[in-house]
Amino acid sequence: MGLLTFSINVTLDGCIDHEVGIADDETHAYYTRLLEESGAMLWGRTTYEMMEDAWPAVARGETDAPPALRDWAVALEATPKYVVSATRQDFPWTNSHRIHGDLRTGVQRLKDETRDGVLLGSGMLATELDRLDLIDEYRFLVHPRIAGHGPTLYERGLPATRRLALVSSTPFRSGAIALHYRRAD
């Protein structure tokens, strides 16, 4: 069974808006490595729709992009992508699959079938999966910024405090810090 790893950019005040972080070569290389080490990507429908509008064209070379960004797009194109959706049924992006029905059962099956682990990249979905005790690891890239707005990490709350054990911390040239935690409880 593979691990489910929640990975997201977050500011010092907890904002997870994808437009407020530092999007440099080092950040993209970091996420490309995480993706290449994982067996699948997991998103909610809203995040998937945001991603499918931009990244396939970058991977195909139809959109100008620096090499680190293109590497990310190419890795993403090749990775199986799973989307939790009760409403949308058609997912035309390469290697995209729908998870529907019981959330716990669908995501647990994905973890069981994905030996190299699953990378989760949706904030709202992470809250629901954390409530179901399905997240094993957390990889937060903390940016040296205060956004002053949302959406924020775990905005809808959790029923109890989650205890974590630090696995590693890696500073970036930009001042961002990659934090890797595992559940301690």
N, CA, C and O atoms as a DFTB+ gen file, in Angstrom:
740 C
 N C O
     1  1       0.838      -1.185       0.000
     2  2       0.000       0.000       0.000
     3  2       0.879       1.244       0.000
     4  3       1.856       1.324       0.745
     5  1       0.528       2.205      -0.835
     6  2       1.253       3.470      -0.895
     7  2       0.717       4.480       0.105
     8  3      -0.395       4.344       0.616
     9  1       1.510       5.471       0.368
    10  2       1.116       6.546       1.277
    11  2       0.357       7.625       0.522
    12  3       0.586       7.848      -0.667
    13  1      -0.545       8.290       1.223
    14  2      -1.222       9.467       0.696
    15  2      -0.525      10.678       1.304
    16  3      -0.523      10.861       2.521
    17  1       0.071      11.510       0.434
    18  2       0.846      12.665       0.863
    19  2       0.169      13.937       0.401
    20  3       0.005      14.160      -0.799
    21  1      -0.221      14.769       1.344
    22  2      -0.813      16.071       1.030
    23  2       0.320      17.055       0.840
    24  3       1.142      17.249       1.735
    25  1       0.364      17.681      -0.332
    26  2       1.411      18.649      -0.635
    27  2       0.785      19.905      -1.207
    28  3      -0.040      19.852      -2.119
    29  1       1.201      21.055      -0.643
    30  2       0.611      22.313      -1.093
    31  2       1.526      23.481      -0.723
    32  3       2.316      23.399       0.216
    33  1       1.401      24.556      -1.475
    34  2       2.066      25.818      -1.152
    35  2       1.228      26.527      -0.095
    36  3      -0.001      26.530      -0.165
    37  1       1.898      27.125       0.879
    38  2       1.183      27.843       1.930
    39  2       2.015      29.046       2.368
    40  3       3.239      28.960       2.468
    41  1       1.350      30.155       2.624
    42  2       2.043      31.342       3.130
    43  2       2.125      31.259       4.652
    44  3       1.528      30.370       5.259
    45  1       2.852      32.168       5.259
    46  2       3.002      32.177       6.713
    47  2       1.677      32.354       7.450
    48  3       1.539      31.920       8.594
    49  1       0.707      32.988       6.798
    50  2      -0.599      33.158       7.436
    51  2      -1.611      32.106       6.986
    52  3      -2.810      32.261       7.215
    53  1      -1.133      31.038       6.349
    54  2      -1.990      29.905       6.024
    55  2      -2.695      29.960       4.688
    56  3      -3.489      29.070       4.385
    57  1      -2.433      30.975       3.875
    58  2      -3.103      31.108       2.588
    59  2      -2.592      30.060       1.602
    60  3      -1.384      29.861       1.475
    61  1      -3.508      29.391       0.907
    62  2      -3.137      28.396      -0.091
    63  2      -3.556      28.812      -1.500
    64  3      -3.666      27.969      -2.390
    65  1      -3.786      30.092      -1.701
    66  2      -4.087      30.624      -3.033
    67  2      -2.877      30.369      -3.924
    68  3      -1.767      30.788      -3.596
    69  1      -3.080      29.692      -5.039
    70  2      -1.965      29.291      -5.896
    71  2      -1.216      30.468      -6.527
    72  3      -0.136      30.274      -7.085
    73  1      -1.752      31.652      -6.452
    74  2      -1.118      32.803      -7.084
    75  2      -0.224      33.621      -6.146
    76  3       0.417      34.568      -6.601
    77  1      -0.162      33.289      -4.864
    78  2       0.611      34.120      -3.934
    79  2       1.981      33.547      -3.569
    80  3       2.786      34.243      -2.951
    81  1       2.261      32.309      -3.933
    82  2       3.548      31.710      -3.625
    83  2       4.624      32.143      -4.607
    84  3       4.349      32.852      -5.574
    85  1       5.838      31.714      -4.352
    86  2       6.975      32.013      -5.213
    87  2       7.069      30.902      -6.256
    88  3       7.322      29.747      -5.913
    89  1       6.870      31.243      -7.508
    90  2       6.859      30.259      -8.585
    91  2       8.152      30.368      -9.392
    92  3       8.143      30.820     -10.537
    93  1       9.268      29.950      -8.780
    94  2      10.554      30.019      -9.462
    95  2      11.016      28.622      -9.874
    96  3      10.321      27.635      -9.633
    97  1      12.189      28.546     -10.493
    98  2      12.705      27.257     -10.975
    99  2      12.890      26.248      -9.841
   100  3      12.610      25.061     -10.011
   101  1      13.362      26.719      -8.687
   102  2      13.592      25.818      -7.562
   103  2      12.276      25.220      -7.058
   104  3      12.214      24.035      -6.729
   105  1      11.232      26.039      -7.001
   106  2       9.912      25.557      -6.576
   107  2       9.383      24.521      -7.558
   108  3       8.902      23.465      -7.148
   109  1       9.469      24.816      -8.851
   110  2       8.965      23.871      -9.849
   111  2       9.770      22.571      -9.864
   112  3       9.203      21.492     -10.033
   113  1      11.076      22.670      -9.690
   114  2      11.903      21.465      -9.634
   115  2      11.535      20.608      -8.420
   116  3      11.515      19.380      -8.505
   117  1      11.246      21.256      -7.302
   118  2      10.832      20.540      -6.088
   119  2       9.551      19.745      -6.348
   120  3       9.479      18.555      -6.039
   121  1       8.549      20.404      -6.912
   122  2       7.287      19.724      -7.168
   123  2       7.418      18.665      -8.257
   124  3       6.715      17.655      -8.216
   125  1       8.294      18.872      -9.221
   126  2       8.526      17.859     -10.242
   127  2       9.107      16.603      -9.602
   128  3       8.694      15.492      -9.934
   129  1      10.066      16.770      -8.683
   130  2      10.643      15.614      -7.973
   131  2       9.572      14.871      -7.180
   132  3       9.508      13.642      -7.225
   133  1       8.734      15.603      -6.456
   134  2       7.661      14.950      -5.685
   135  2       6.754      14.149      -6.599
   136  3       6.386      13.016      -6.289
   137  1       6.401      14.738      -7.715
   138  2       5.508      14.078      -8.666
   139  2       6.157      12.825      -9.241
   140  3       5.513      11.781      -9.347
   141  1       7.427      12.924      -9.612
   142  2       8.120      11.772     -10.196
   143  2       8.319      10.643      -9.193
   144  3       8.446       9.485      -9.590
   145  1       8.349      10.958      -7.907
   146  2       8.501       9.944      -6.866
   147  2       7.167       9.295      -6.494
   148  3       7.144       8.301      -5.768
   149  1       6.062       9.847      -6.985
   150  2       4.721       9.353      -6.657
   151  2       4.158       8.526      -7.809
   152  3       4.582       8.651      -8.958
   153  1       3.203       7.689      -7.468
   154  2       2.576       6.859      -8.482
   155  2       1.330       7.470      -9.080
   156  3       0.862       7.016     -10.124
   157  1       0.775       8.500      -8.438
   158  2      -0.468       9.117      -8.930
   159  2      -0.654      10.483      -8.281
   160  3      -0.050      10.796      -7.255
   161  1      -1.501      11.277      -8.906
   162  2      -1.890      12.603      -8.408
   163  2      -3.377      12.538      -8.080
   164  3      -4.145      11.909      -8.809
   165  1      -3.789      13.178      -6.994
   166  2      -5.192      13.198      -6.584
   167  2      -5.638      14.627      -6.363
   168  3      -4.988      15.390      -5.649
   169  1      -6.771      14.988      -6.991
   170  2      -7.329      16.330      -6.859
   171  2      -8.838      16.260      -6.672
   172  3      -9.469      15.243      -6.959
   173  1      -9.394      17.343      -6.193
   174  2     -10.825      17.562      -6.271
   175  2     -11.146      18.127      -7.654
   176  3     -10.238      18.515      -8.388
   177  1     -12.403      18.176      -8.008
   178  2     -12.820      18.616      -9.344
   179  2     -12.370      20.038      -9.653
   180  3     -11.886      20.303     -10.754
   181  1     -12.521      20.953      -8.708
   182  2     -12.168      22.356      -8.958
   183  2     -10.681      22.504      -9.266
   184  3     -10.321      23.213     -10.206
   185  1      -9.814      21.855      -8.501
   186  2      -8.377      21.935      -8.755
   187  2      -8.042      21.297     -10.097
   188  3      -7.249      21.843     -10.864
   189  1      -8.640      20.145     -10.383
   190  2      -8.408      19.486     -11.675
   191  2      -8.763      20.418     -12.826
   192  3      -8.010      20.532     -13.793
   193  1      -9.903      21.079     -12.724
   194  2     -10.333      21.955     -13.814
   195  2      -9.392      23.146     -13.981
   196  3      -9.167      23.602     -15.103
   197  1      -8.852      23.644     -12.901
   198  2      -7.882      24.728     -12.985
   199  2      -6.600      24.230     -13.678
   200  3      -6.016      24.934     -14.502
   201  1      -6.183      23.024     -13.335
   202  2      -4.946      22.467     -13.893
   203  2      -5.103      22.069     -15.359
   204  3      -4.192      22.290     -16.157
   205  1      -6.230      21.494     -15.719
   206  2      -6.396      21.007     -17.090
   207  2      -6.462      22.138     -18.108
   208  3      -6.240      21.913     -19.298
   209  1      -6.761      23.340     -17.658
   210  2      -6.815      24.484     -18.564
   211  2      -5.433      24.984     -18.962
   212  3      -5.297      25.638     -19.996
   213  1      -4.406      24.694     -18.171
   214  2      -3.090      25.279     -18.422
   215  2      -2.005      24.274     -18.793
   216  3      -1.277      24.491     -19.761
   217  1      -1.881      23.188     -18.050
   218  2      -0.687      22.360     -18.130
   219  2      -0.543      21.485     -19.362
   220  3       0.589      21.302     -19.810
   221  1      -1.582      20.937     -19.940
   222  2      -1.372      20.125     -21.156
   223  2      -0.717      20.913     -22.299
   224  3       0.141      20.380     -23.001
   225  1      -1.109      22.162     -22.486
   226  2      -0.519      22.982     -23.551
   227  2       0.960      23.258     -23.276
   228  3       1.765      23.306     -24.206
   229  1       1.318      23.438     -22.009
   230  2       2.727      23.644     -21.655
   231  2       3.513      22.371     -21.946
   232  3       4.609      22.436     -22.503
   233  1       2.967      21.213     -21.575
   234  2       3.648      19.934     -21.811
   235  2       3.863      19.682     -23.301
   236  3       4.892      19.128     -23.689
   237  1       2.920      20.076     -24.129
   238  2       3.030      19.878     -25.582
   239  2       3.907      20.934     -26.260
   240  3       4.179      20.828     -27.456
   241  1       4.349      21.939     -25.523
   242  2       5.177      22.981     -26.096
   243  2       4.395      24.051     -26.835
   244  3       4.982      24.834     -27.582
   245  1       3.093      24.102     -26.645
   246  2       2.244      25.094     -27.316
   247  2       2.229      26.432     -26.588
   248  3       1.768      27.437     -27.129
   249  1       2.733      26.440     -25.366
   250  2       2.801      27.645     -24.547
   251  2       4.251      27.850     -24.137
   252  3       4.907      26.914     -23.682
   253  1       4.750      29.064     -24.293
   254  2       6.120      29.352     -23.864
   255  2       6.238      29.173     -22.357
   256  3       5.387      29.630     -21.594
   257  1       7.309      28.499     -21.943
   258  2       7.541      28.273     -20.521
   259  2       9.016      28.006     -20.296
   260  3       9.672      27.417     -21.155
   261  1       9.554      28.428     -19.152
   262  2      10.945      28.096     -18.830
   263  2      11.099      26.580     -18.658
   264  3      10.114      25.884     -18.408
   265  1      12.327      26.064     -18.790
   266  2      12.548      24.615     -18.720
   267  2      11.987      23.947     -17.455
   268  3      11.405      22.867     -17.550
   269  1      12.147      24.557     -16.284
   270  2      11.658      23.935     -15.043
   271  2      10.138      23.802     -15.055
   272  3       9.595      22.819     -14.549
   273  1       9.467      24.763     -15.618
   274  2       8.007      24.717     -15.715
   275  2       7.576      23.646     -16.714
   276  3       6.622      22.908     -16.467
   277  1       8.278      23.564     -17.835
   278  2       7.964      22.541     -18.837
   279  2       8.208      21.142     -18.269
   280  3       7.424      20.227     -18.520
   281  1       9.293      20.974     -17.502
   282  2       9.571      19.672     -16.875
   283  2       8.412      19.252     -15.975
   284  3       7.991      18.096     -15.992
   285  1       7.902      20.201     -15.189
   286  2       6.751      19.930     -14.325
   287  2       5.553      19.488     -15.156
   288  3       4.891      18.502     -14.830
   289  1       5.282      20.217     -16.225
   290  2       4.122      19.919     -17.072
   291  2       4.245      18.546     -17.732
   292  3       3.266      17.806     -17.821
   293  1       5.441      18.214     -18.189
   294  2       5.664      16.913     -18.828
   295  2       5.478      15.781     -17.815
   296  3       4.858      14.764     -18.124
   297  1       6.012      15.959     -16.611
   298  2       5.837      14.945     -15.557
   299  2       4.364      14.791     -15.202
   300  3       3.879      13.676     -15.008
   301  1       3.661      15.903     -15.120
   302  2       2.241      15.863     -14.796
   303  2       1.445      15.165     -15.892
   304  3       0.525      14.397     -15.609
   305  1       1.798      15.434     -17.124
   306  2       1.121      14.798     -18.266
   307  2       1.224      13.275     -18.190
   308  3       0.264      12.565     -18.488
   309  1       2.387      12.783     -17.791
   310  2       2.632      11.344     -17.756
   311  2       2.043      10.647     -16.532
   312  3       1.875       9.427     -16.540
   313  1       1.733      11.389     -15.501
   314  2       1.274      10.816     -14.230
   315  2      -0.219      10.519     -14.259
   316  3      -0.997      11.339     -14.746
   317  1      -0.637       9.359     -13.746
   318  2      -2.069       9.116     -13.597
   319  2      -2.671      10.158     -12.659
   320  3      -2.139      10.427     -11.582
   321  1      -3.787      10.734     -13.087
   322  2      -4.466      11.782     -12.325
   323  2      -5.840      11.262     -11.919
   324  3      -6.614      10.812     -12.764
   325  1      -6.140      11.322     -10.632
   326  2      -7.425      10.882     -10.115
   327  2      -8.166      12.092      -9.582
   328  3      -7.592      12.956      -8.918
   329  1      -9.453      12.135      -9.886
   330  2     -10.272      13.293      -9.538
   331  2     -11.499      12.829      -8.779
   332  3     -12.237      11.956      -9.238
   333  1     -11.711      13.425      -7.607
   334  2     -12.912      13.146      -6.831
   335  2     -13.998      14.091      -7.330
   336  3     -13.864      15.312      -7.242
   337  1     -15.077      13.508      -7.855
   338  2     -16.175      14.333      -8.354
   339  2     -17.474      13.543      -8.322
   340  3     -17.545      12.404      -8.784
   341  1     -18.499      14.177      -7.765
   342  2     -19.826      13.578      -7.767
   343  2     -20.618      14.040      -8.984
   344  3     -21.654      13.459      -9.310
   345  1     -20.135      15.082      -9.657
   346  2     -20.924      15.680     -10.739
   347  2     -20.320      15.492     -12.128
   348  3     -21.035      15.143     -13.067
   349  1     -19.056      15.711     -12.268
   350  2     -18.427      15.611     -13.591
   351  2     -18.060      14.163     -13.884
   352  3     -17.550      13.456     -13.014
   353  1     -18.319      13.724     -15.109
   354  2     -18.020      12.344     -15.483
   355  2     -16.960      12.227     -16.568
   356  3     -16.332      11.176     -16.698
   357  1     -16.746      13.280     -17.350
   358  2     -15.834      13.236     -18.477
   359  2     -14.523      13.931     -18.102
   360  3     -14.526      15.106     -17.734
   361  1     -13.415      13.213     -18.195
   362  2     -12.106      13.745     -17.862
   363  2     -11.144      13.439     -19.010
   364  3     -10.440      12.430     -18.977
   365  1     -11.112      14.302     -20.018
   366  2     -10.345      13.998     -21.230
   367  2      -8.827      14.159     -21.126
   368  3      -8.112      13.665     -21.998
   369  1      -8.316      14.821     -20.107
   370  2      -6.874      15.006     -19.975
   371  2      -6.213      13.641     -19.844
   372  3      -6.736      12.758     -19.164
   373  1      -5.066      13.465     -20.491
   374  2      -4.327      12.210     -20.507
   375  2      -4.212      11.601     -19.109
   376  3      -3.895      12.290     -18.139
   377  1      -4.476      10.299     -19.030
   378  2      -4.327       9.539     -17.775
   379  2      -5.208      10.041     -16.640
   380  3      -4.812       9.955     -15.478
   381  1      -6.393      10.563     -16.946
   382  2      -7.293      11.067     -15.896
   383  2      -8.398      10.062     -15.602
   384  3      -8.957       9.446     -16.510
   385  1      -8.702       9.910     -14.320
   386  2      -9.685       8.932     -13.871
   387  2     -10.546       9.552     -12.780
   388  3     -10.087      10.404     -12.018
   389  1     -11.767       9.126     -12.716
   390  2     -12.724       9.659     -11.736
   391  2     -12.831       8.732     -10.533
   392  3     -12.866       7.510     -10.674
   393  1     -12.882       9.334      -9.345
   394  2     -13.235       8.623      -8.122
   395  2     -14.587       9.173      -7.697
   396  3     -14.733      10.374      -7.467
   397  1     -15.563       8.299      -7.594
   398  2     -16.896       8.729      -7.164
   399  2     -17.458       7.679      -6.215
   400  3     -16.859       6.623      -6.014
   401  1     -18.582       7.972      -5.652
   402  2     -19.159       7.081      -4.651
   403  2     -18.580       7.403      -3.285
   404  3     -18.277       8.558      -2.987
   405  1     -18.430       6.383      -2.461
   406  2     -17.927       6.572      -1.102
   407  2     -16.479       7.038      -1.129
   408  3     -15.612       6.339      -1.655
   409  1     -16.211       8.203      -0.572
   410  2     -14.883       8.807      -0.614
   411  2     -13.840       7.931       0.067
   412  3     -12.772       7.690      -0.496
   413  1     -14.133       7.456       1.259
   414  2     -13.177       6.618       1.993
   415  2     -12.803       5.377       1.183
   416  3     -11.624       5.049       1.058
   417  1     -13.782       4.704       0.646
   418  2     -13.540       3.478      -0.110
   419  2     -12.727       3.758      -1.370
   420  3     -11.773       3.040      -1.666
   421  1     -13.101       4.797      -2.110
   422  2     -12.412       5.117      -3.358
   423  2     -10.963       5.509      -3.150
   424  3     -10.088       5.055      -3.888
   425  1     -10.696       6.344      -2.158
   426  2      -9.324       6.794      -1.915
   427  2      -8.500       5.676      -1.280
   428  3      -7.320       5.531      -1.601
   429  1      -9.084       4.896      -0.400
   430  2      -8.347       3.767       0.180
   431  2      -7.968       2.768      -0.905
   432  3      -6.861       2.230      -0.884
   433  1      -8.856       2.513      -1.839
   434  2      -8.558       1.610      -2.957
   435  2      -7.385       2.171      -3.776
   436  3      -6.482       1.427      -4.159
   437  1      -7.404       3.481      -4.042
   438  2      -6.316       4.114      -4.788
   439  2      -4.992       3.949      -4.045
   440  3      -3.980       3.613      -4.660
   441  1      -4.983       4.180      -2.740
   442  2      -3.767       3.994      -1.947
   443  2      -3.291       2.541      -2.021
   444  3      -2.103       2.279      -2.205
   445  1      -4.217       1.613      -1.877
   446  2      -3.862       0.194      -1.901
   447  2      -3.258      -0.226      -3.234
   448  3      -2.374      -1.082      -3.277
   449  1      -3.732       0.374      -4.316
   450  2      -3.298      -0.014      -5.660
   451  2      -2.093       0.781      -6.167
   452  3      -1.558       0.473      -7.233
   453  1      -1.660       1.797      -5.420
   454  2      -0.586       2.673      -5.894
   455  2       0.599       2.558      -4.947
   456  3       0.727       3.327      -3.994
   457  1       1.458       1.593      -5.221
   458  2       2.590       1.268      -4.353
   459  2       3.529       2.452      -4.133
   460  3       4.087       2.609      -3.047
   461  1       3.706       3.284      -5.162
   462  2       4.616       4.428      -5.052
   463  2       3.972       5.636      -4.384
   464  3       4.603       6.686      -4.266
   465  1       2.754       5.503      -3.956
   466  2       2.086       6.569      -3.225
   467  2       1.326       7.535      -4.104
   468  3       1.506       7.591      -5.321
   469  1       0.469       8.296      -3.443
   470  2      -0.419       9.242      -4.112
   471  2      -0.133      10.631      -3.555
   472  3      -0.048      10.825      -2.342
   473  1       0.014      11.593      -4.463
   474  2       0.255      12.975      -4.084
   475  2      -1.063      13.730      -4.179
   476  3      -1.667      13.798      -5.250
   477  1      -1.505      14.288      -3.080
   478  2      -2.764      15.027      -2.993
   479  2      -2.476      16.515      -3.070
   480  3      -1.638      17.023      -2.325
   481  1      -3.164      17.224      -3.968
   482  2      -2.893      18.636      -4.156
   483  2      -4.100      19.542      -4.100
   484  3      -4.113      20.574      -4.770
   485  1      -5.108      19.202      -3.334
   486  2      -6.311      20.034      -3.214
   487  2      -6.618      20.305      -1.750
   488  3      -6.767      19.376      -0.955
   489  1      -6.712      21.584      -1.399
   490  2      -6.925      21.966      -0.008
   491  2      -8.240      21.496       0.587
   492  3      -8.257      20.918       1.674
   493  1      -9.339      21.735      -0.111
   494  2     -10.647      21.331       0.440
   495  2     -10.751      19.811       0.523
   496  3     -11.285      19.284       1.499
   497  1     -10.254      19.108      -0.476
   498  2     -10.285      17.646      -0.442
   499  2      -9.406      17.127       0.694
   500  3      -9.757      16.142       1.344
   501  1      -8.275      17.773       0.938
   502  2      -7.402      17.352       2.039
   503  2      -8.131      17.401       3.379
   504  3      -7.955      16.514       4.214
   505  1      -8.947      18.430       3.589
   506  2      -9.700      18.522       4.836
   507  2     -10.602      17.305       5.003
   508  3     -10.655      16.706       6.078
   509  1     -11.305      16.944       3.944
   510  2     -12.211      15.789       4.020
   511  2     -11.435      14.489       4.232
   512  3     -11.856      13.639       5.017
   513  1     -10.311      14.329       3.544
   514  2      -9.522      13.104       3.685
   515  2      -8.833      13.028       5.031
   516  3      -8.627      11.936       5.560
   517  1      -8.470      14.176       5.599
   518  2      -7.890      14.182       6.941
   519  2      -8.948      13.790       7.973
   520  3      -8.650      13.077       8.931
   521  1     -10.163      14.247       7.779
   522  2     -11.260      13.849       8.686
   523  2     -11.484      12.343       8.655
   524  3     -11.934      11.757       9.640
   525  1     -11.167      11.714       7.516
   526  2     -11.318      10.266       7.363
   527  2     -10.040       9.506       7.742
   528  3      -9.959       8.293       7.551
   529  1      -9.040      10.222       8.281
   530  2      -7.756       9.631       8.686
   531  2      -7.042       8.912       7.543
   532  3      -6.429       7.867       7.758
   533  1      -7.116       9.460       6.336
   534  2      -6.495       8.821       5.180
   535  2      -5.154       9.439       4.787
   536  3      -4.415       8.836       4.009
   537  1      -4.819      10.619       5.300
   538  2      -3.555      11.264       4.932
   539  2      -2.442      10.755       5.837
   540  3      -2.566      10.751       7.061
   541  1      -1.344      10.322       5.200
   542  2      -0.216       9.750       5.927
   543  2       0.925      10.745       6.130
   544  3       1.591      10.741       7.166
   545  1       1.141      11.600       5.123
   546  2       2.256      12.538       5.162
   547  2       1.805      13.911       4.677
   548  3       0.780      14.058       4.012
   549  1       2.604      14.905       5.033
   550  2       2.327      16.290       4.653
   551  2       3.632      16.891       4.143
   552  3       4.676      16.762       4.782
   553  1       3.567      17.542       3.000
   554  2       4.729      18.247       2.433
   555  2       4.274      19.659       2.100
   556  3       3.685      19.917       1.051
   557  1       4.564      20.556       3.018
   558  2       4.165      21.945       2.837
   559  2       5.369      22.753       2.368
   560  3       6.451      22.668       2.950
   561  1       5.172      23.527       1.322
   562  2       6.187      24.485       0.908
   563  2       5.728      25.829       1.444
   564  3       4.816      26.454       0.902
   565  1       6.382      26.267       2.528
   566  2       5.985      27.487       3.230
   567  2       6.738      28.678       2.625
   568  3       7.968      28.731       2.638
   569  1       5.971      29.617       2.101
   570  2       6.536      30.782       1.423
   571  2       6.652      31.961       2.399
   572  3       5.779      32.151       3.246
   573  1       7.724      32.748       2.281
   574  2       7.935      33.872       3.188
   575  2       7.059      35.070       2.805
   576  3       7.545      36.147       2.460
   577  1       5.779      34.836       2.881
   578  2       4.819      35.877       2.526
   579  2       3.629      35.818       3.475
   580  3       3.283      34.764       4.008
   581  1       3.017      36.972       3.667
   582  2       1.752      37.057       4.386
   583  2       0.743      37.560       3.366
   584  3       0.827      38.698       2.905
   585  1      -0.199      36.715       3.022
   586  2      -1.146      37.050       1.960
   587  2      -2.248      37.991       2.439
   588  3      -2.657      38.897       1.713
   589  1      -2.720      37.776       3.653
   590  2      -3.787      38.622       4.171
   591  2      -5.159      38.285       3.638
   592  3      -6.114      39.034       3.842
   593  1      -5.263      37.150       2.951
   594  2      -6.559      36.702       2.417
   595  2      -6.551      35.182       2.307
   596  3      -5.527      34.544       2.551
   597  1      -7.661      34.619       1.950
   598  2      -7.795      33.170       1.813
   599  2      -7.781      32.754       0.378
   600  3      -7.517      33.583      -0.493
   601  1      -8.050      31.515       0.093
   602  2      -8.429      30.458       1.030
   603  2      -7.253      30.053       1.915
   604  3      -6.088      30.245       1.565
   605  1      -7.594      29.488       3.069
   606  2      -6.550      29.096       4.008
   607  2      -6.544      27.586       4.224
   608  3      -7.521      26.888       3.953
   609  1      -5.423      27.116       4.715
   610  2      -5.225      25.710       5.009
   611  2      -6.214      25.269       6.088
   612  3      -6.309      25.899       7.141
   613  1      -6.936      24.207       5.831
   614  2      -7.915      23.651       6.767
   615  2      -8.928      24.688       7.236
   616  3      -9.289      24.747       8.411
   617  1      -9.364      25.483       6.309
   618  2     -10.317      26.561       6.579
   619  2     -11.599      26.054       7.247
   620  3     -12.197      26.747       8.071
   621  1     -12.010      24.838       6.882
   622  2     -13.253      24.287       7.434
   623  2     -13.027      23.475       8.700
   624  3     -13.960      22.888       9.249
   625  1     -11.781      23.448       9.157
   626  2     -11.482      22.823      10.441
   627  2     -11.396      21.312      10.424
   628  3     -11.827      20.651       9.479
   629  1     -10.827      20.783      11.495
   630  2     -10.731      19.349      11.733
   631  2     -11.341      19.055      13.099
   632  3     -11.396      19.941      13.952
   633  1     -11.798      17.831      13.319
   634  2     -12.422      17.524      14.602
   635  2     -11.443      17.478      15.775
   636  3     -11.854      17.587      16.930
   637  1     -10.138      17.314      15.481
   638  2      -9.145      17.250      16.558
   639  2      -7.796      17.701      16.006
   640  3      -7.582      17.730      14.795
   641  1      -6.903      18.047      16.911
   642  2      -5.556      18.434      16.522
   643  2      -4.827      17.236      15.945
   644  3      -4.934      16.123      16.461
   645  1      -4.094      17.466      14.884
   646  2      -3.317      16.414      14.229
   647  2      -1.869      16.554      14.667
   648  3      -1.248      17.586      14.413
   649  1      -1.316      15.530      15.323
   650  2       0.082      15.543      15.755
   651  2       0.958      15.019      14.628
   652  3       0.663      13.987      14.027
   653  1       2.044      15.744      14.346
   654  2       2.936      15.386      13.247
   655  2       4.365      15.263      13.745
   656  3       4.746      15.892      14.732
   657  1       5.159      14.440      13.050
   658  2       6.584      14.302      13.339
   659  2       7.363      14.810      12.131
   660  3       7.101      14.413      10.996
   661  1       8.317      15.687      12.389
   662  2       9.126      16.253      11.317
   663  2      10.038      15.185      10.728
   664  3      10.759      14.499      11.452
   665  1       9.997      15.051       9.395
   666  2      10.897      14.150       8.672
   667  2      12.082      14.942       8.148
   668  3      13.229      14.511       8.271
   669  1      11.800      16.115       7.557
   670  2      12.888      16.944       7.037
   671  2      12.406      18.371       6.821
   672  3      11.208      18.639       6.724
   673  1      13.378      19.280       6.750
   674  2      13.101      20.665       6.375
   675  2      14.240      21.111       5.463
   676  3      15.416      20.889       5.750
   677  1      13.858      21.745       4.363
   678  2      14.848      22.161       3.374
   679  2      14.608      23.612       2.997
   680  3      13.564      23.937       2.433
   681  1      15.559      24.495       3.300
   682  2      15.394      25.906       2.903
   683  2      15.695      26.089       1.416
   684  3      16.568      25.424       0.858
   685  1      14.962      26.995       0.792
   686  2      15.172      27.348      -0.608
   687  2      15.851      28.714      -0.665
   688  3      15.808      29.476       0.302
   689  1      16.470      29.016      -1.788
   690  2      17.143      30.311      -1.969
   691  2      16.169      31.481      -1.819
   692  3      16.569      32.565      -1.394
   693  1      14.902      31.274      -2.162
   694  2      13.896      32.328      -2.102
   695  2      13.458      32.660      -0.680
   696  3      12.787      33.666      -0.451
   697  1      13.841      31.810       0.277
   698  2      13.376      31.972       1.652
   699  2      12.242      31.022       1.994
   700  3      11.860      30.902       3.158
   701  1      11.700      30.344       0.985
   702  2      10.679      29.317       1.237
   703  2      11.347      28.137       1.937
   704  3      12.558      27.945       1.824
   705  1      10.559      27.356       2.657
   706  2      11.069      26.175       3.340
   707  2      10.148      24.996       3.022
   708  3       8.934      25.072       3.215
   709  1      10.741      23.913       2.533
   710  2       9.997      22.678       2.278
   711  2       9.983      21.866       3.564
   712  3      11.034      21.466       4.066
   713  1       8.795      21.626       4.092
   714  2       8.626      20.863       5.327
   715  2       7.962      19.529       5.016
   716  3       6.951      19.482       4.316
   717  1       8.527      18.455       5.532
   718  2       7.996      17.106       5.326
   719  2       7.676      16.520       6.702
   720  3       8.553      16.380       7.555
   721  1       6.408      16.183       6.895
   722  2       5.935      15.608       8.160
   723  2       5.228      14.296       7.916
   724  3       4.670      14.065       6.843
   725  1       5.255      13.429       8.932
   726  2       4.441      12.214       8.946
   727  2       3.523      12.300      10.154
   728  3       3.828      12.967      11.142
   729  1       2.408      11.621      10.055
   730  2       1.496      11.582      11.212
   731  2       2.188      10.916      12.383
   732  3       2.880       9.911      12.222
   733  1       1.996      11.483      13.560
   734  2       2.600      10.943      14.770
   735  2       1.569      10.233      15.637
   736  3       1.936       9.576      16.611
   737  1       0.309      10.349      15.309
   738  2      -0.708       9.696      16.150
   739  2      -1.310       8.505      15.483
   740  3      -2.179       7.849      16.059
